[in-house]
Amino acid sequence: MDKLLNEVTEFLVDNELTEHISATRDERGVVLVLQERTLFESAEAELLPDAKPFLSKVGTLLVAIPNFVKVEGHTDSRPISTFRYPSNWELSGARASSVIRFLIGTHHLEPNRYIATGYGDTRPVVPNTTTENLQINRRVVIVISDPTHDDGDTF
């Protein structure tokens, strides 16, 4: 997985994606974090046109990697209640699904390698106490799974 992280980091640098995506590694695998403001309008799950070129580059990366991929949607703690998204659960799940739909549709990836998860506001990375922190917590995380790690999800 360290080799994969190095390859992913090199890919992000070569494709000038480091402003939009960060890459790290944890026990689950290689983790890409995409901030909400890069992908979606506030309280929406439809991809912004400007998000598609760099997400397409992520798809190019995923074509070359056979691992399972989990896409997680995260929101801040501000409540939402719209017809389309009655809560942050629906919004976060819809955002994860939008990313997967785009990647699979654009690159003809194998759908059975992907899982979408909506965490709502249950896994903040920083306290939801400032405008900046709220923005940090609104994100989509792409986890390129370590085949030796079992996190309980079934693919």
N, C-alpha and C positions, 0 to 999 in steps of 0.2 A: 504493500500500500504506500510505502514511502516513495517508491519509484513512480507510482501512479500520481502521487501528489506533486512530485517534481515535474512530471510530464504535463499535468494540468496547469501548474503555475507557469511553466514555460509557454504553454498554449495561450494562457490569458495575457501574458506579456507580449507575445508575438502578434496577437490579434487586438492589442490595445483595449483590453477589457478590464484592466485592473481598477479603473475608475468606477465601474459598474458592479463588479463581482469580486468577492474575496474568497480565497481557498485556504482551507485548513484541513487538519486530519484529527479525528477522534476515534473512539473505539468502534464506531459504526462504519467508518470508512473515510473517504474524501468528501469534504463538506464545502459546497459552494453557497455563498449567501448573496442574494440579490435584493437590494433595497426596493421597497414598494414604489417610491417616487420614480424609479426608473422603469417600472413595469405598468403601473395602473394609476388612474385618477383616484382620488380619495373616495372610499366607499364603493368602489367599482371592481369588477373582476375581468373586464374586457381589456385585453392587452393594448397598450398604446402603440401607435404605428412606429414610434422611435425605438420601442423595445424589440421589435421583430428582427432587425439586423443582428444585434448582439446575441439574442436568443438563438438565432439561426446558427451562429458560430458555436454556441454551446451544443447545439444538435450535431454539428459536424464532429465535435469532440466525442459525443456519446455514441456516434456510429462506430467509432473505433474501439469502444470499450464494451465488453460483453457482460459486465456486472449488472445486477439488479439496481434500480434507481428509485429512490423514494423522494417525492416532492412534497414538501411541507409548507402549508400556508400559515402565517402568523399575523395577528392584528395587535393593535394597542388596546388599552382597557376602556376606551370610550365606547359606550353602548351604541349599537346601531339597530334600527328597526325600520326597515323599508319593506315594500311589497316583495321585492326580489330577495332581499337578505334580512330575514327577521332577527338575526343575531350575528355576532362575530363568528360563530361556528360555521354558518352557511357561507359567509363572505370568505373566510380563510380556506374552506374546502373548495369553493368555486375558483379562487385564485390558483390553488395548486392544480386543479383540473384544467384550467385555461392554459397553464404552462405546458402540461403534459400533452394536451390536444394539439397545441402548436408544434411541439417537438416531434411528435409522432406523425402528424400530418405533413410537416415540411420535409422530414428526413426518412419517412417510411420505416421508422423504428418498430421493433417488435413490442406490441402493447403489453404482452404478458411479462415484460421486464420492469414495468412501471407500476407504482402505487401512489395514489394521492391521499394526503392526510391534512385535515384542517384542525389546527390546535386552538383556534380562536385567540384569546388573550391569556391562555393558561401557561405559556412558557416564555415570559419576557426575558430578554437578556440584560436589561437595565430597568430600574424602577420607572414606572409611568408617571413621573413627577414634573417633567418639563417638556416643552414642545420638541426639543431635540431628541429626548429619550423616547417620546411617543413615536417619532419618525424612525428611530433605530429599531423599535420593536415591530414595526410594520415591514414584513419581509417575506420572501419566499426562499426556502432552503432546499437545495438539491443535494441529496446524499447518494454518492456512488458507493454502494455497499461493499464492505469487506466480506468476501465469501466465507470467511472463518468466523464471523460474528453473527450471533442470533439475537435479534432484538425483540423477538416475539411476533414479528409480522410474518405472514405467510404470503408468498408470491405465487 
